[in-house]
Amino acid sequence: MNGLININDIKNGMTIIYDGKLYLVQSFLHVKPGKGAAFMKVKMRNLKTGTIIEETINSNAKVEKAHVDKKKMSYLYNSGNGYVFMDNETYEQIEITEDKLADTKKFLKENLEVQIDFYQGEIIGVTLPEKIEYEVVETTEAVKGNTTNNAQKDATLENGYVVKVPLFITQGEKIIVSTIDGKYSSRA
């Protein structure tokens, strides 16, 4: 059930309804000027369109907190029309279109467990683990004499994603990739 909360009680990652639209709070700042009323600067992402807005809201204002259902699901495969996920408890399968996944699709691999967020039965987002283990299926050889600090080469992962890795990483190794910035994190 949705309920009204004071704008001062919002938190990063909270889903709210503002101006009739569903938003995910990304950051906020309390501002108390020398004169006049205090206010909040809130940066939030529209969960339908993906656009990010920054609003200045009076600190006395109330916003509606949206109730979002979160389900753990496993990625199964790409059907050609979309990406198929399975509910880990009911085994029910759902298909999510490519546009709803946006950038997260490049990190998907078989059996990867993700969190899918629903609002009133509609999918509003897919949350990946912060770090995912992948196998390197192809990598270029290190260039002899390339001893610059932090020298890197391309590595193709089991899901087709290409990432820059240190020269010592070889084909067949398992590595950890950060889904936050899409970069190599460490060996697995």
Buried (B, 14 or more C-beta within 10 A) or exposed (E): EBEEBEBBEBEEEBBBBBEEBBBBBBEBEEEEEEEEEEBBEBBBBBBEEEEEBEBEBEBEBBBBBBEBEEBEBBBBEEEEEBBBBBBEEEEEEBBBEEEBBEEBBBBBBEEBEBEBBBBEEEBBBBEBEEEBBBBBEEBEEBEEEEEEEEEBBEBBBBBEBEBBBBBEBEEEBEBBBBBEEBEBBEEE
